[in-house]
Amino acid sequence: MTKTLSFAAVHFSVAFTVGYLMTGSVWVGGALALVEPACNTVAFHFHEKIWKRIELRRSRDRQGDATAVTA
């Protein structure tokens, strides 16, 4: 859990710094620090779902290939 919290702190800091440097606004930097990680969390959820489908499909293909070779 410590590593996760550490990564979250780095992520928020980077998002804030980039927003601030690009706009000069503490408010924009703060908003980015909150919104961008939340969007990434949602995107990561769907990314994982897609990869699980891909891995399942590859696993099925390998099983089908193994069955064809032994038949």
Protein Blocks (a to p, Z undefined) as FASTA:
>chain_A
ZZmmmmmmmmmmmmmmmmmmmnopaklmmmmmmmmmmmmmmmmmmmmmmmmmmmmmmmmm
mmmmmmmmmZZ
